């Protein structure tokens, strides 16, 4: 998996969550992490662990066209 800049990670998390129309708390529950983790990711204070990034990438694959756009933007081949 290519390295993604921390500022882009914040955008990736926020855009993925918004596309899924989930609150930070519900997105956190879907990923099996705390609300605080998602909040810190979106505010650029910390970055998701590789396992969480894989889960986000998996969610994007399940989202259809919207997910494909975000995959192309944040996970270029």
N, C-alpha and C positions, 0 to 999 in steps of 0.2 A: 504494500500500500504506500503510495507516495506521501511524503510529508506535506502537510497542509499548514500554512502560516496560522499563528494563533488568532489573528484578527479574522481570517477567513473561517476558522473553526467556529467562532462566535456566530458569524453569519450563517454558516451551514446549520448549526443547531437551531437557531431562531427560525430560519426559512423552512426547515423540515417540520418543526413543531407547528408553525403557522399553516403550512400546507395541509397538515393532518387535522387542523382546527382543534388543537389540544392546548390546555393550560400547561404551564410549566410543571405543575404537580402531576397532571395526568400523563404528560410525556415522560416524566421521571418514572412513574409507575410502570409505564409500558417498557422502559429500558431496564427496569430493576435497579434504579439508582435513586438517590434522595432528591427532593425538590431543590435543596441547597446546591447540589452538584450542577443541575441544569441551570440554575440561576447564575452560578459562578462561571459556567461555560459561556453563557450568553453575554455576560458582562466582561468577558475576557480576562477574568482573574485566574482561572485555571483552564486546563484543556482536558477533553475526554481521554480516558485511557484507551489503548488500542482495541480492547474488547468492546467498549461502548461505541467506538467509531465503526467497528464491524457491524454492530447492531443497527446503527443509523444507516449505514450503507445498505443493509438488508431491507430495512423499512423502505428506503428509496426505490429499491428494485420492485417492491410490492405495490408501489403507488401509481404505476402506470405512467402516462405522459408527463405529469408534473414531477414525478420522481426521476424520470429520465433526464429532464432538463437540469435538475439539481446534480444528478450524477455526473453529467457532462461538465458542469460548471466546477464542481469541487473534487471529482475523482477522475481527472483526465487519464486516458489510457497511456 
